[in-house]
Amino acid sequence: MKRFLGLAGLGVLIAALGVFAAVAMAGDGDQTQTHKVWVCKYVGKPGVDERLKDGKNPIQVDGNATVGTWFKDGQDNSFVLAVVTDENTGQGEKYIGEQQCPTPPGPTKGALIVKKVVINDDGGTKTASDFSFTVGETSYAFDGDGSNELILAPGQYTVGEVAAYGYHSKGGGTVEVKAGETTTVTITNNDMKAEKGKLIVKKVVVNDNGGTKTASDFSFTVNGQAYPFESDGSNQLALAPGDYTIGEVSAAGYVASIDDSTVTIESKKITTVTITNDDVKSEEPTDVCPNIAGDQEEIPAGMVKDAQGNCVTPPPYEVKGDASVSCILPDGYYRVSGTVDGHAADKVDPATILGTTKGTTEVTVTKGDTSLKTTVSTNGDCGNAPTPPAVTPPVVTTPTTPTTPTTPTTPTAPLTPPTTKPVAKKPAVKKPAAKPAPAAPKKAVAGAFAKEPPKLAYTP
């Protein structure tokens, strides 16, 4: 049996624990020397029926303690009456002093004992700890022995019980708790004879895709227990009240659906569950690799389909690098650009080639961590020579047919044949049969290169 203390009782307990600590450490101002003290012992419930313990009282106790203090000794209170001296000690260590053990305060609380009686004469299996009771708005679980004690302030209380399925309840109600008194309430629970309910499980079979099964080809389960369906597709089971899970044993070629997989069976009531099975249309397997034996529903890993629809292993993948050139005018250099596996290269080395270079040049194209070597061809037609002074072409007499160019007296450089429309780049000049006058030295022309121009630092 448990004893429940209210807030006031909890405060008394905490205060008493503090006093006990003082008893263990204090004593007439001398904490270094152990004394014997006279201690008054009390029994009973504080605030209810507490009284001096019968027999020898007070008794001698070893320890440092403060006279006039209370402390908790187990479940009971104790009071330090006096230090043991020769003057207050009689024969047989009996107290003969003048101080008297204080009378405990009058009762301020009462005790309420709630008991549980369980009768199982119709198949019930519950015990006292399966039930709970209420006092006012507070709920308490019954102890295993079916007896709970509460210490309460005087007043009226309503004692009830939390309903338990399958049991009748009797007892409880409104009771009065008086200071210094104990009130007892008994609640009795008697099991009820269980009236079974009925569960009907129906089977519906849909054969619209060539299926041939009937109801008796299927089975269902109730809480894991399997039952074959009757030929008419209706089974009846008598079950005790409670919750049940309905399922079905799977059947190949059919998809099952159930309207309610969890049901509650109630006494003398009928619960119906329907399970429907619909046949599934069978499809011929698709062979995606006709050149491989057996039906391949997917292309095997590491293979691809060729133009004939066969599954083959692709040749090893080759990363390719490529480069090309374009002329940079008027600087007179070829600009080199490239790709790696079809993607623009991050870097090309060399990035530019002298415009007068003829032949094949090896270049390196880089993409990320991949660097490949390739070649480009140049014709040396990207200039890289000083541009001659501009020459005014002669007047053309016949617009459609160019005339033979005349040799001007000045300048000495050969003339460019006239054209009917401007061109983007200077055409090559045909040399005359007679040796032309030597061209002016390069250093005499403004802007001419004194030597091969420096290579441009070009980043594509």
C-alpha positions in Angstrom: 0.0 0.0 0.0 1.4 3.4 -1.0 0.9 6.6 1.0 0.3 9.7 -1.1 1.3 13.1 0.6 -0.2 16.4 -0.4 1.9 19.6 -0.9 1.8 20.3 2.9 3.0 16.8 3.7 5.8 17.2 1.2 6.9 20.4 2.9 7.0 18.7 6.3 9.2 16.0 4.8 11.6 18.5 3.2 11.9 20.4 6.5 12.4 17.2 8.5 15.3 16.2 6.1 16.9 19.6 6.7 16.6 19.1 10.5 18.1 15.6 10.2 21.2 17.2 8.5 21.4 19.6 11.4 21.2 16.8 13.9 24.1 15.0 12.2 26.4 18.1 12.2 25.4 20.4 15.1 25.6 20.1 18.8 25.9 22.7 21.6 28.4 24.7 19.5 30.9 21.9 19.6 31.1 20.0 16.2 34.4 18.2 16.8 33.2 16.1 19.8 30.5 13.5 19.6 27.8 13.8 22.3 25.0 11.6 23.4 21.6 13.2 23.3 18.1 12.3 24.5 15.7 11.8 21.5 11.9 11.6 21.7 10.5 9.1 19.2 7.1 9.5 17.5 4.9 7.1 15.4 1.9 7.6 13.2 1.1 9.9 10.3 2.1 13.5 11.0 -0.9 15.7 11.0 -3.2 12.7 11.3 -2.6 10.4 14.2 1.0 11.1 15.2 1.8 10.3 18.9 4.8 9.4 21.2 6.1 5.9 20.7 5.1 3.5 23.5 7.8 2.1 25.8 11.1 3.7 26.7 11.0 7.3 25.5 13.2 9.4 25.2 16.2 7.2 24.3 19.9 7.9 24.2 21.4 8.5 20.7 25.1 9.0 19.8 25.8 12.0 17.6 26.2 15.7 17.4 22.7 17.3 17.5 21.1 20.6 18.3 18.8 20.5 21.2 15.2 21.5 20.4 15.2 20.4 16.8 13.1 17.8 14.9 14.4 15.3 12.4 13.1 12.4 10.3 14.1 8.9 11.4 12.9 6.6 8.7 9.1 7.1 8.4 8.7 8.6 11.8 9.6 11.9 13.5 12.1 12.4 16.3 12.9 15.3 18.6 16.2 16.2 20.3 15.3 16.8 23.9 18.6 17.3 25.7 22.3 16.4 25.9 22.9 13.3 28.0 24.5 14.3 31.4 25.0 12.5 34.7 22.3 14.7 36.2 19.5 13.6 33.8 20.5 10.0 33.5 19.2 7.5 35.9 19.7 3.8 36.5 19.4 1.7 33.3 20.1 4.8 31.1 16.7 6.1 31.9 15.9 9.8 31.4 15.2 11.6 34.7 15.6 15.2 33.5 13.1 18.0 33.9 12.3 18.5 30.1 9.4 16.7 28.7 8.9 15.3 25.2 6.6 17.8 23.3 3.1 16.7 22.4 2.7 16.4 18.6 0.3 19.0 17.1 -3.3 18.0 16.7 -4.4 16.3 13.5 -4.7 18.6 10.5 -5.2 15.9 7.8 -7.0 12.7 7.3 -6.3 9.4 5.4 -8.3 8.1 2.5 -7.8 4.4 1.6 -9.2 3.2 -1.8 -9.4 -0.6 -2.2 -9.9 -2.7 -5.3 -11.7 -6.0 -5.5 -11.7 -7.9 -8.8 -14.0 -10.8 -9.5 -13.2 -13.1 -12.5 -16.0 -15.7 -12.6 -16.8 -15.4 -16.4 -13.4 -15.8 -18.0 -11.9 -12.4 -17.1 -8.2 -12.2 -16.5 -7.6 -8.6 -15.2 -6.0 -7.9 -11.8 -6.1 -4.9 -9.5 -3.1 -3.2 -11.2 -5.1 -3.2 -14.5 -7.5 -0.6 -13.1 -7.3 3.0 -12.1 -9.4 5.3 -9.9 -10.0 9.0 -9.6 -10.2 11.4 -6.6 -11.6 14.6 -7.8 -9.8 15.4 -11.1 -6.7 13.4 -10.3 -6.3 9.8 -11.6 -4.3 7.1 -9.7 -3.3 3.6 -10.8 -4.1 0.8 -8.3 -1.2 -0.8 -6.5 -0.6 -4.5 -7.0 -2.2 -5.4 -3.7 -5.3 -3.3 -4.6 -5.0 -0.8 -1.8 -3.9 2.9 -2.1 -3.7 5.4 0.8 -3.9 9.2 0.3 -3.2 11.8 3.0 -5.7 14.7 2.3 -6.9 17.9 3.9 -10.3 17.5 5.5 -13.2 17.9 3.1 -15.5 16.0 0.7 -14.1 14.1 -2.2 -15.6 12.2 -5.2 -14.0 8.8 -5.8 -14.6 7.2 -9.2 -13.0 4.7 -11.5 -11.7 4.7 -15.1 -14.0 2.3 -17.0 -12.5 -1.1 -18.0 -13.8 -3.0 -21.0 -15.6 -6.2 -20.1 -16.1 -5.4 -16.4 -19.0 -4.0 -14.3 -18.0 -1.5 -11.7 -19.5 -0.9 -8.3 -18.5 1.4 -5.4 -17.0 4.8 -5.0 -19.0 8.0 -4.8 -18.7 11.1 -2.5 -16.8 10.6 0.8 -15.8 12.9 3.6 -12.2 13.0 4.9 -11.8 14.2 8.5 -8.7 15.4 10.4 -7.1 12.6 12.3 -9.4 9.9 10.8 -9.1 7.3 8.1 -11.8 6.8 5.5 -12.0 3.7 3.4 -13.7 3.3 -0.1 -13.9 0.0 -1.9 -14.5 -0.4 -5.7 -15.5 -3.8 -7.0 -15.1 -5.0 -10.6 -16.9 -8.1 -11.9 -16.2 -9.5 -15.3 -19.1 -9.8 -17.8 -19.9 -12.9 -19.8 -18.8 -12.1 -23.3 -21.4 -12.4 -26.0 -19.8 -13.0 -29.3 -20.3 -11.0 -32.5 -20.4 -12.2 -36.1 -17.9 -11.5 -38.8 -18.9 -12.1 -42.5 -16.1 -12.1 -45.1 -17.2 -12.1 -48.7 -15.2 -12.8 -51.9 -15.8 -11.1 -55.3 -13.8 -12.5 -58.3 -13.5 -10.4 -61.5 -12.3 -12.4 -64.5 -12.2 -9.8 -67.4 -8.7 -10.6 -68.6 -8.8 -14.3 -69.2 -8.6 -15.4 -65.5 -10.4 -18.6 -64.5 -10.2 -18.7 -60.7 -13.3 -18.9 -58.5 -14.0 -17.9 -54.8 -12.8 -21.3 -53.5 -9.4 -20.8 -55.0 -8.7 -18.0 -52.5 -8.1 -17.8 -48.8 -8.4 -15.0 -46.2 -6.8 -14.4 -42.8 -8.2 -13.1 -39.5 -5.4 -12.0 -37.1 -3.0 -14.2 -39.1 -5.3 -17.3 -39.0 -6.0 -18.5 -42.6 -9.4 -19.7 -43.7 -10.3 -21.0 -47.2 -13.3 -19.3 -48.9 -16.5 -21.2 -49.3 -17.6 -21.9 -52.9 -20.3 -19.3 -52.6 -17.7 -16.7 -51.6 -19.2 -16.0 -48.1 -17.7 -17.1 -44.7 -19.1 -16.4 -41.3 -17.1 -16.5 -38.1 -18.3 -16.1 -34.5 -15.7 -14.0 -32.6 -15.4 -12.5 -29.1 -15.7 -8.7 -29.0 -12.5 -6.9 -29.9 -10.3 -5.6 -32.8 -9.3 -7.9 -35.7 -7.1 -7.5 -38.8 -8.4 -9.0 -42.0 -6.1 -10.0 -44.9 -5.8 -12.4 -47.8 -3.3 -15.0 -49.0 -1.9 -13.6 -52.3 -2.9 -15.4 -55.6 -0.8 -15.2 -58.7 -2.4 -13.3 -61.6 -4.8 -11.4 -59.4 -4.8 -8.0 -57.7 -6.7 -7.9 -54.3 -8.5 -5.0 -52.7 -10.2 -4.9 -49.3 -12.8 -2.4 -48.1 -11.6 -2.5 -44.4 -8.6 -4.4 -43.2 -9.2 -3.6 -39.5 -12.6 -4.1 -37.9 -14.0 -4.1 -34.4 -16.3 -6.9 -33.4 -19.1 -5.9 -31.0 -21.2 -8.2 -28.9 -24.3 -9.6 -30.8 -23.5 -7.4 -33.9 -22.6 -8.4 -37.5 -19.6 -6.9 -39.2 -19.1 -7.5 -43.0 -15.8 -7.3 -45.0 -15.5 -7.7 -48.8 -12.4 -8.7 -50.6 -12.3 -8.3 -54.4 -9.8 -10.0 -56.7 -9.4 -8.8 -60.3 -7.4 -10.8 -62.8 -4.4 -9.1 -64.5 -3.9 -9.0 -68.2 -0.8 -11.0 -69.1 1.6 -9.4 -71.6 4.1 -11.1 -73.8 7.6 -10.3 -72.7 9.4 -7.8 -74.9 12.8 -8.9 -76.2 15.0 -5.7 -76.8 18.1 -7.8 -77.9 17.1 -10.2 -80.7 20.7 -11.2 -81.2 21.0 -12.5 -77.6 19.5 -15.8 -76.5 16.4 -15.5 -74.3 14.1 -12.5 -73.7 16.0 -9.4 -72.8 13.6 -6.8 -71.3 16.5 -4.3 -70.9 19.7 -3.6 -72.7 22.4 -5.3 -70.7 24.8 -3.1 -68.8 27.8 -2.0 -70.9 26.0 -2.6 -74.2 24.3 -0.4 -76.8 21.9 -1.0 -79.7 23.4 -0.7 -83.2 21.7 0.4 -86.4 20.3 -3.1 -86.9 18.6 -3.2 -83.4 21.1 -5.6 -82.0 22.8 -5.3 -78.6 26.5 -4.9 -79.0 29.5 -3.9 -76.9 30.7 -0.5 -78.1 34.3 0.0 -79.1 36.6 1.6 -76.6 35.9 5.3 -76.3 38.6 7.5 -77.8 39.1 11.1 -76.7 40.0 13.3 -79.7 41.7 16.6 -80.0 41.5 19.1 -82.9 42.9 22.5 -83.8 42.4 25.2 -86.5 43.9 28.6 -87.4 42.4 31.9 -88.4 44.3 35.0 -89.5 44.7 38.0 -87.2 44.9 41.1 -89.2 46.4 43.7 -89.2 48.8 42.1 -86.7 49.9 39.4 -89.1 49.6 36.3 -86.9 47.6 33.1 -87.1 45.2 32.6 -84.1 45.1 28.9 -83.0 41.9 27.5 -81.5 41.1 23.9 -80.6 38.7 21.4 -79.1 39.0 18.3 -76.9 36.4 15.6 -77.6 34.3 18.2 -79.3 34.4 20.8 -76.5 36.3 24.1 -76.7 39.7 23.8 -75.2 40.7 25.7 -72.1 44.2 26.3 -73.4 46.1 26.0 -76.7 49.9 26.0 -77.0 51.1 27.8 -79.0 48.2 30.2 -79.1 49.5 32.1 -82.1 51.8 31.3 -85.1 53.8 33.8 -87.2 51.8 34.8 -90.3 54.6 34.0 -92.7 54.9 30.4 -91.4 54.3 27.7 -94.1 53.9 24.0 -93.4 52.7 22.0 -90.4 52.9 23.1 -86.8 52.3 20.8 -83.7 50.0 22.3 -81.1 48.7 21.1 -77.7 45.1 21.5 -76.8 44.0 21.2 -73.1 40.6 20.7 -71.5 40.6 20.3 -67.7 43.1 17.6 -66.9 43.2 16.3 -70.5 46.0 17.5 -72.9 46.3 16.2 -76.5 48.7 16.9 -79.3 47.5 17.7 -82.9 48.8 19.7 -85.9 47.7 22.6 -88.0 48.9 23.7 -91.5 49.5 27.3 -92.5 50.3 28.8 -96.0 52.2 31.8 -94.8 49.5 34.1 -96.2 48.6 35.9 -93.0 50.8 39.0 -93.7 53.3 39.6 -91.0 55.0 42.2 -93.3 54.8 46.0 -93.4 51.9 47.3 -95.3 53.0 49.3 -98.5 51.8 52.9 -99.0 48.3 53.2 -100.5 48.3 53.4 -104.3 45.5 55.2 -106.3 44.4 52.9 -109.1 44.2 54.4 -112.7 40.8 55.3 -114.2 39.3 52.3 -115.9 37.8 53.0 -119.4 35.7 49.9 -119.6 33.8 49.1 -116.4 33.2 45.5 -117.1 36.7 44.6 -118.4 39.8 45.6 -116.4 42.6 47.2 -118.5 46.2 46.3 -118.4 47.8 48.3 -115.6 50.3 50.9 -116.6 53.5 51.4 -114.8 53.4 54.7 -113.0 56.5 56.9 -112.7 56.0 57.1 -109.0 56.1 55.3 -106.8 58.4 52.6 -107.9 56.4 49.8 -106.2 54.2 47.8 -108.6 50.5 48.7 -108.9 47.5 46.7 -107.8 45.1 45.9 -110.7 41.8 47.8 -110.3 38.6 46.0 -109.4 35.0 46.9 -109.7 34.4 46.4 -105.9 36.6 46.6 -102.8 38.2 43.4 -101.5 38.8 42.4 -97.9 42.5 41.5 -98.5 45.2 42.6 -100.9 45.5 40.4 -104.0 48.8 39.0 -105.1 50.6 41.3 -107.7 51.9 39.6 -110.8 55.5 40.4 -111.5 56.3 42.0 -114.9 58.7 40.4 -117.3 61.2 43.1 -116.8 63.0 43.2 -113.5 61.2 46.0 -111.5 63.1 48.7 -109.7 64.2 47.5 -106.2 61.8 48.3 -103.4 62.7 50.9 -100.9 64.5 49.5 -97.8 62.3 48.4 -94.9 63.8 50.9 -92.5 62.7 53.7 -94.8 59.0 52.8 -94.5 57.2 54.2 -91.5 55.9 51.5 -89.2 58.1 48.7 -90.8 59.3 45.9 -88.5 63.1 46.1 -88.0 63.1 42.4 -87.2 60.6 39.6 -86.8 57.7 40.9 -84.7 57.3 39.5 -81.2 54.9 36.6 -80.6 51.6 37.8 -79.3 50.5 36.6 -75.9 47.0 35.7 -77.0 44.6 33.6 -75.0 41.6 32.3 -76.9 
